[in-house]
């Protein structure tokens, strides 16, 4: 039986963890003890290679910094000798260049920052193994279609009944292949959404902004008759819009744009280009990287990095700029002061034909006006419980489809209650589910 067929029969996936720190391996052992996987552990790259010589492993999670053979070198050997094994890198914020090397040399599927969030890491592993299973099922079905095509060619033209039987089988196989591709596509989008949430776990990167920008950008793109393929790349670009900010120092991440000196602002704006380096090699995201790259170009040509103007700026970048600035002005990351909704809307209108494409501004404002809420109502975004702060205005806090808080200003006591709600989950079936928290942007601003 092939590996693909074995996975299709739901055999337990095999995972190898490699780290030179015993405490890290113990932590990973505890984390995955009750998960439905067969796990192996190695304290060095050499030990990891020895495990692979005797065991077929589906997924490898390796540390970057290890003596004798670092994670990039180790994963490069895996890519050469065991290319079907999925590779994930554990790395710290200080290892950005090494991580990029690992992406290039080891062709890693993804990476996770240390220290990791337990639930996010388990989710990443689960989604990764599911994608591997779907790819193998897709390949199996593709081989089946190929074999059936060969059989059809060999049939005698007079065996009409036999041809009809084989044709029906082929249709069923193609239907299953289409279902597998659709499922793989959904898993891919879900993985990017999860990666977007991981990015926003970095202190100083705004939680919930990427999801708001991505979803509203797609709504505007639909109004402007963008085709489905470009619209999907726009969704990816919105979700990954803040990726380059992971390369910024903490000092810059905590400052408003207007409070930065020239050197700091130039360094901040370069995050749009850093995303391309971090996503290098992921060719299916090339179009999204281009949209992120040009997000600070101005419609009149006064922006950067290339001073493009008008239609020379990709439409997706023009859409992202308007929605990004709308939410950024509301919560104060540009000026340092939160602004009322109507004042931000006026800013967008004042800078039509200057910073913003007038058609995009009109489409976005029209989209905002089509909601059930008044147009001067502050937008609602989802945030992680780890980024709650005293003074935030809560729209709702729900857990397991039950509302716990609604329409209130956060206090320290409320924050503690929300954290305890997540930690003290007694119902085993809900273990790992985080509270769904929705807040309004610019809580201390009176709008209208």
BELKA-V612700 format. One record per pair of residues at least 12 apart in sequence whose C-alpha atoms are under 7 Angstrom apart, sorted by the first residue. I is the first residue (numbers start at 1). GAP is how many residues later the second one is. D is the distance in whole Angstrom. If there is no record, write none. Layout:
BEGIN
i=I gap=GAP d=D
i=I gap=GAP d=D
END
This chain:
BEGIN
i=4 gap=132 d=5
i=4 gap=133 d=6
i=7 gap=126 d=6
i=12 gap=24 d=6
i=12 gap=25 d=5
i=12 gap=26 d=6
i=13 gap=24 d=5
i=13 gap=25 d=6
i=13 gap=45 d=6
i=14 gap=23 d=6
i=14 gap=24 d=5
i=14 gap=25 d=6
i=14 gap=43 d=5
i=14 gap=44 d=5
i=14 gap=45 d=7
i=15 gap=22 d=7
i=15 gap=23 d=6
i=15 gap=24 d=5
i=15 gap=25 d=6
i=15 gap=42 d=6
i=15 gap=43 d=6
i=15 gap=44 d=5
i=15 gap=45 d=6
i=16 gap=23 d=6
i=16 gap=24 d=5
i=16 gap=25 d=6
i=16 gap=41 d=7
i=16 gap=43 d=6
i=16 gap=44 d=5
i=16 gap=45 d=6
i=17 gap=23 d=6
i=17 gap=24 d=5
i=17 gap=25 d=6
i=17 gap=43 d=6
i=17 gap=44 d=5
i=17 gap=45 d=6
i=18 gap=23 d=6
i=18 gap=24 d=5
i=18 gap=25 d=6
i=18 gap=26 d=6
i=18 gap=27 d=7
i=18 gap=30 d=6
i=18 gap=43 d=6
i=18 gap=44 d=5
i=18 gap=45 d=6
i=19 gap=23 d=7
i=19 gap=24 d=5
i=19 gap=25 d=6
i=19 gap=43 d=6
i=19 gap=44 d=5
i=19 gap=47 d=7
i=20 gap=23 d=4
i=20 gap=24 d=6
i=20 gap=46 d=6
i=21 gap=22 d=7
i=25 gap=16 d=7
i=44 gap=22 d=7
i=45 gap=24 d=6
i=45 gap=29 d=6
i=57 gap=28 d=6
i=58 gap=27 d=5
i=58 gap=28 d=6
i=59 gap=26 d=6
i=59 gap=27 d=5
i=59 gap=28 d=6
i=60 gap=26 d=6
i=60 gap=27 d=5
i=60 gap=28 d=6
i=61 gap=26 d=6
i=61 gap=27 d=5
i=61 gap=28 d=6
i=61 gap=29 d=7
i=62 gap=26 d=6
i=62 gap=27 d=5
i=62 gap=28 d=6
i=63 gap=26 d=6
i=63 gap=27 d=5
i=63 gap=28 d=6
i=64 gap=25 d=7
i=64 gap=26 d=6
i=64 gap=27 d=5
i=72 gap=29 d=7
i=72 gap=30 d=4
i=72 gap=33 d=7
i=72 gap=34 d=6
i=75 gap=12 d=7
i=75 gap=31 d=5
i=76 gap=29 d=5
i=76 gap=30 d=4
i=79 gap=27 d=6
i=79 gap=28 d=7
i=86 gap=23 d=6
i=87 gap=21 d=5
i=87 gap=22 d=6
i=88 gap=20 d=6
i=88 gap=21 d=6
i=88 gap=22 d=5
i=88 gap=23 d=5
i=89 gap=21 d=7
i=89 gap=22 d=4
i=89 gap=23 d=6
i=90 gap=21 d=6
i=90 gap=22 d=5
i=90 gap=23 d=6
i=90 gap=24 d=6
i=91 gap=21 d=6
i=91 gap=22 d=5
i=91 gap=23 d=6
i=92 gap=21 d=5
i=92 gap=22 d=5
i=93 gap=20 d=7
i=100 gap=178 d=6
i=104 gap=177 d=7
i=119 gap=313 d=6
i=127 gap=64 d=7
i=131 gap=53 d=6
i=131 gap=56 d=7
i=134 gap=46 d=6
i=134 gap=50 d=6
i=138 gap=39 d=6
i=138 gap=42 d=6
i=138 gap=43 d=7
i=141 gap=32 d=7
i=141 gap=36 d=6
i=145 gap=25 d=7
i=145 gap=28 d=6
i=148 gap=22 d=7
i=152 gap=14 d=7
i=193 gap=46 d=7
i=196 gap=43 d=6
i=196 gap=44 d=6
i=199 gap=44 d=6
i=204 gap=46 d=7
i=204 gap=49 d=5
i=204 gap=50 d=6
i=205 gap=48 d=7
i=207 gap=176 d=5
i=207 gap=177 d=7
i=208 gap=173 d=5
i=208 gap=174 d=5
i=208 gap=175 d=5
i=209 gap=172 d=7
i=210 gap=28 d=6
i=210 gap=29 d=5
i=210 gap=30 d=7
i=210 gap=31 d=7
i=211 gap=28 d=6
i=212 gap=169 d=6
i=213 gap=25 d=6
i=213 gap=107 d=7
i=213 gap=110 d=6
i=213 gap=111 d=6
i=214 gap=21 d=5
i=214 gap=24 d=4
i=214 gap=25 d=6
i=215 gap=20 d=7
i=217 gap=102 d=6
i=217 gap=103 d=6
i=218 gap=13 d=6
i=218 gap=16 d=7
i=218 gap=17 d=6
i=220 gap=143 d=6
i=220 gap=144 d=6
i=220 gap=147 d=7
i=223 gap=140 d=7
i=233 gap=54 d=6
i=233 gap=55 d=5
i=234 gap=54 d=6
i=234 gap=82 d=6
i=236 gap=52 d=6
i=237 gap=51 d=5
i=237 gap=52 d=7
i=237 gap=54 d=6
i=237 gap=55 d=6
i=238 gap=82 d=7
i=241 gap=51 d=6
i=243 gap=32 d=6
i=244 gap=27 d=4
i=244 gap=28 d=6
i=244 gap=30 d=5
i=244 gap=31 d=4
i=245 gap=26 d=5
i=252 gap=12 d=7
i=256 gap=77 d=5
i=256 gap=78 d=5
i=256 gap=79 d=6
i=256 gap=80 d=5
i=257 gap=76 d=7
i=257 gap=77 d=5
i=257 gap=78 d=6
i=258 gap=76 d=6
i=258 gap=77 d=5
i=272 gap=20 d=6
i=272 gap=21 d=5
i=272 gap=23 d=7
i=273 gap=20 d=5
i=275 gap=14 d=7
i=276 gap=13 d=6
i=291 gap=23 d=7
i=291 gap=25 d=6
i=291 gap=26 d=5
i=292 gap=25 d=7
i=294 gap=23 d=6
i=295 gap=22 d=5
i=295 gap=23 d=7
i=295 gap=25 d=7
i=295 gap=26 d=6
i=296 gap=25 d=7
i=298 gap=56 d=7
i=298 gap=57 d=4
i=298 gap=58 d=6
i=299 gap=54 d=6
i=299 gap=55 d=6
i=299 gap=56 d=5
i=299 gap=57 d=5
i=299 gap=58 d=6
i=300 gap=53 d=6
i=300 gap=54 d=5
i=300 gap=55 d=6
i=318 gap=38 d=7
i=318 gap=39 d=6
i=319 gap=41 d=6
i=322 gap=34 d=7
i=322 gap=39 d=7
i=326 gap=18 d=6
i=329 gap=15 d=7
i=330 gap=14 d=7
i=330 gap=111 d=6
i=330 gap=112 d=6
i=331 gap=110 d=6
i=331 gap=111 d=5
i=338 gap=104 d=6
i=338 gap=107 d=7
i=339 gap=106 d=7
i=340 gap=105 d=6
i=340 gap=106 d=6
i=340 gap=107 d=5
i=341 gap=35 d=5
i=341 gap=36 d=7
i=341 gap=37 d=6
i=341 gap=106 d=6
i=342 gap=34 d=6
i=342 gap=105 d=7
i=342 gap=106 d=6
i=348 gap=13 d=7
i=376 gap=71 d=6
i=376 gap=72 d=6
i=377 gap=70 d=7
i=378 gap=62 d=6
i=378 gap=63 d=6
i=379 gap=61 d=6
i=379 gap=62 d=6
i=380 gap=58 d=6
i=380 gap=59 d=5
i=380 gap=60 d=5
i=380 gap=61 d=6
i=381 gap=57 d=5
i=381 gap=58 d=6
i=381 gap=59 d=6
i=382 gap=55 d=6
i=382 gap=56 d=4
i=382 gap=57 d=6
i=383 gap=54 d=6
i=383 gap=55 d=6
i=384 gap=53 d=7
i=385 gap=34 d=7
i=388 gap=27 d=7
i=390 gap=20 d=5
i=390 gap=21 d=5
i=390 gap=22 d=6
i=391 gap=18 d=6
i=391 gap=19 d=5
i=391 gap=20 d=7
i=392 gap=17 d=6
i=392 gap=18 d=5
i=392 gap=47 d=7
i=392 gap=51 d=6
i=393 gap=15 d=6
i=393 gap=16 d=5
i=393 gap=17 d=6
i=393 gap=46 d=6
i=393 gap=47 d=6
i=393 gap=50 d=5
i=394 gap=12 d=6
i=394 gap=13 d=5
i=394 gap=14 d=5
i=394 gap=15 d=6
i=394 gap=16 d=7
i=394 gap=44 d=6
i=394 gap=45 d=5
i=394 gap=46 d=6
i=395 gap=12 d=5
i=395 gap=43 d=5
i=395 gap=44 d=5
i=395 gap=45 d=6
i=396 gap=41 d=6
i=396 gap=42 d=5
i=397 gap=38 d=7
i=397 gap=39 d=6
i=397 gap=40 d=5
i=397 gap=41 d=6
i=398 gap=37 d=6
i=398 gap=38 d=5
i=398 gap=39 d=7
i=399 gap=36 d=5
i=399 gap=37 d=6
i=422 gap=12 d=6
i=422 gap=13 d=7
END
